[in-house]
Amino acid sequence: MNMKIGFDNDKYLSMQSEHIKERISKFDNKLYLEFGGKLFDDYHASRVLPGFAPDSKLKMLMQLSEHAEIVIVISAGDIEKNKVRGDLGITYDLDVIRLIDAFKERGFFVGSVVITQYSGQNSANIFKSKLENLGIKVYIHYPIEGYPSNIPLIVSDEGYGKNEYIETSRPLVIITAPGPGSGKMATCLSQLYHEHKRGIHAGYAKFETFPIWNIPLKHPVNLAYEAATADLNDVNMIDPFHLEAYGETTVNYNRDVEIFPVLSAIFERIFGKCPYQSPTDMGVNMVGNCIIDDEVCREASKQEIIRRYYQSLERHLEGENNDDEVFKLELLMKQAGISTENRKATTAALNCAKETGAPAVALELEDGKIITGKTSDLLGASAALMLNTLKELANIPHEVHVISPAAIEPIQKLKTEYLGSQNPRLHTDEVLIALSSTAATSDLAKLALAQLPKLKGCQVHSSVMLSAVDKKIFKKLGVQLTCEAVYEHKKLY
């Protein structure tokens, strides 16, 4: 099955690295490049810009790796509250360690980690010790009272001057983080202040994939970015400084626009004048120039907004977010002119659940065909869906068993009699194991199993919230899943 492509990845790789090299050349020996978004697993970008590879930004940076070093930033507040990266399901502090490993594996030099907004948090102290025991340099940056408006304090020895100076050795310093709100920009600015005190002419630039500055403000790709950051309450806006300086309409987001006067004032103190007229000027993002099919990207982004809405409803049911986030996503759906009915798998799953009176799951294949999975005595709805889809893709008639019931029963016995589970139905992982073991003696099972890679990018909706196990399997297969914010059982525990 061929996914529709809306983005030219090769053009992006060459165009983007050239553009960054050009920016480095404008500052003699040191450029701090604030890297927003995910660096080598940008699944959001790959979902809303079909054709964008999740590791595109990393591949592009690898062309600059000899000149680059990486500094990872994490906020002490995020460590303290065990903030979790939604796409990977791991905490920010664990993600810092994962990032260090991943960068090193690819030949990058990771210089250090910076803990920002530090005010004595115990969990931050523990994390600092852990990193230092692993041989990683750690620097501490502090909150500044009146940030970002109190410029005289910020640009002083009591403001940025109080932060520890990060020792760097390469001309391009890439400042990245596990997620937004970590303090990347403040870290860059703090370094500019310290470099200036040391007589070093350092520059700053920003690499932020979204919002895309040279497509319309309410383009679904830009709305999908607002949906992704609904918990931060970021909003995209027209860059007023760029409009004033050049008479050109570009898109930026509120935090960058709000901070620009501060940046401008800091640059003036460093260089005598600010090298940039607007937040847009500071950016080096070429993504908007590499969209080759606008319609494909629009449709993919609308689906992303609906998925974000469902995730927000689930978190709300679990008490992990407030009403505002849900309202914001409802508003974004209105702005994009869509509702949950625009997700075909949703309608199919809900209809199936209504007919059967039990949980149901539906999947939309690349060609638009819908497959459903119902709850039965042997299988949970997700497991049934998995088998039905693999049979469909392998052209195996629906009534043919690819796993014999005789192979399922011992697994059920193991679950209920030996492991004490009250639910005899097989989860997706168990059904895949049963299918794998059947494949040793059955060509049909082997053929069904070989279809698994084709599930990547398919849309799935469940009429109830799925177990962590089922969610994990769908994620590993690259399936884009949403669930109704409804518990499967009425029990409280």
Phi, psi and omega in degrees: 000133181259126175285142176290134183257135179238000189220137181265100186292321182295317178300319180298314183302314184285317183295318185290316182293323177299318183295322179290319178302318180298320181291321178301320185295342181282343178240131192301314192222359185203120176234125173268116182251110178282120184255104179274161177076182182279140186273308181237017172213058183277077182289332177299310180299320182288337177281320184271343177236076184305125185117337176285122180280139183304335181255019181306314184296323179294315179301320180295318180292330181298334177290344181247008194297332180295332183264356193248149166228156186246135174239126182256133186247135175220139181276137179301326178297321180290327177294315184300319184263016178051045182301137184251138174283113188304320185286330184253345179070023177239156183288158182303321183292321175295323181294326177302315181293320177298318180297317180302312179301313184296320178294314182297320178303329183265013173085013178273153176265116177263112186284313187190175174240140177245127173263114184263168176053037184278125175222046174086012181302129183296318181297328177291322177298317180296316181296320179300313179300318181300313180296316181296324176294335177273002178083023181254133179288137180234134176242152183246131173239146190249159173293148177243126182298139177076014179287136003260011189273334185276075188298317180302323179286317183302309182270064179207174180293341178272345180261253178302329182299335181285333180294150176289137179284127181276120178285121178233157185233359183240158184292328180251116179251115182266118180259114182230175185203163179294336182191179183291161177074017183274342180103030181295312184297315180300324178296316178299313184293321177301318179294320179300319179299311181294319180298317181300318178299333180265009177076021181257129183274085183261152179242171180225137171217166187234129175246106182227119183291321182235154350295154179281121191290334186247033165233167187298154182305315184261021174298139182306329178298319179286324176296324180296329177292320177298322179296322182291334183246025183301329181290339180268349184061033174286145172230142174283146178209161174292136180285105185292329181291321181291319180298318181291317185287321189237355184067023184242135181273120176227161184253136175219186174235162196307319184295323179290322180291316181297323185277347188301317178301325177295311179303313182302315180295321180294314178301320180299320179292330183275310188258353187090327172212159182278128181287349183242142179270342187201164173302323179299320178302326184288337185285158177233022189278125181252008186304316183301334181280354186246009174284123183251343176220099187297322184296318179299316181291324177298312183296317180298322182289323177298318178296323179297319181298317180296318179299317180298323180297313180297319179299321181293320178296320178298313181297325181294318178298325180278359179076022185264354176212177182252175182301326186303319182297317179296315180299319181298318180291326175297319179295318179296323177296319177300315181298326180275355179071038183227165172220178181298339179292344176286354177258104188302321182297329180296307182302316182296317182294318182292321178296317181296318180295323180294317181294319187267343182069021181216164179307142179219155180227143178229149181231137175255121177284167180306324183276004176095352180291141181254132175243140178241160175228129181252160175283131177228181179296326185270323191233143167289164184300321181294319180294320178297317179300317181302310181295316181300320182291315181297323178295316179301314182292331181267003183058039176264127181306144186302323186283349181281132177277122174270341171237130180285141177308332179296334179279335183279322186302315179299327179294319179297319181297316178303314183297310189275314186279320186263326184256001172072019179282143179273346184256110182281346184289146181280137171280173182299320181295321182291323180290326178290324177294316179299320179294320180297316182290327176293328183297341179295331183239355184233123179294328180294316179296321179299315180297317179298315181298325182293348181276350186309317181300338182286350180285342184302128178087354179286153181262131180230141174226140179244143182284349175223166176290131184276163176291159179302324181298310181297319179300317182298317181296314179301318180298314180298330180275357178077019179279140181262105193255141167228156178225148169294145179279069182222131176286146180290324182243154180279347183300150180278339182227000000 
